[in-house]
Amino acid sequence: MLDKILIAFDGSEQSKRALHYALVLTEKFSSELIILTVYNRPVIPVFGIDEDTITDPDFTNYIETMKRASRTLLNAAEEIAK
């Protein structure tokens, strides 16, 4: 019935409860669980410039910090799912 279940996880109590519920459904229906977390990317006001070509250290640090924060959230979700 449910082949895949997608859950957004931000570390909040609501997302933790939703994850627990999704785990129950995953077990019941033998579904694949997909956990998603997102981060805001700053808007680049110049057309034709890809973020990979920007060398500003602040921008690079921001992106790396957001990636690390997202990985931390996914690790927390994986621990709950064990």
C-alpha positions, 0 to 999 in steps of 0.5 A, spaced: 500 500 500 505 505 502 511 503 498 515 509 500 514 514 506 517 521 506 518 525 512 521 532 513 525 532 519 528 539 523 529 536 529 523 539 533 519 535 537 513 535 532 518 532 527 520 527 532 513 525 533 512 524 525 518 520 525 516 515 530 509 515 526 512 514 520 517 508 523 510 505 525 507 505 518 514 503 515 514 497 519 506 495 518 507 496 510 514 494 509 515 501 506 522 505 504 523 511 509 526 517 506 528 522 511 529 529 508 532 535 511 533 542 508 537 549 509 536 555 506 540 558 501 542 565 500 539 568 493 545 570 488 543 576 485 547 576 479 544 571 473 549 566 470 553 565 476 553 558 479 554 558 487 560 553 485 564 559 482 563 564 488 569 564 492 567 569 497 569 565 504 563 568 508 558 564 502 562 558 502 562 558 510 555 559 510 554 553 505 558 548 509 555 550 516 548 549 513 551 542 510 554 540 517 547 542 520 543 538 515 548 532 516 547 533 524 539 533 523 539 526 519 544 523 524 539 524 529 533 522 525 537 515 523 539 514 531 531 515 532 530 510 527 534 505 530 
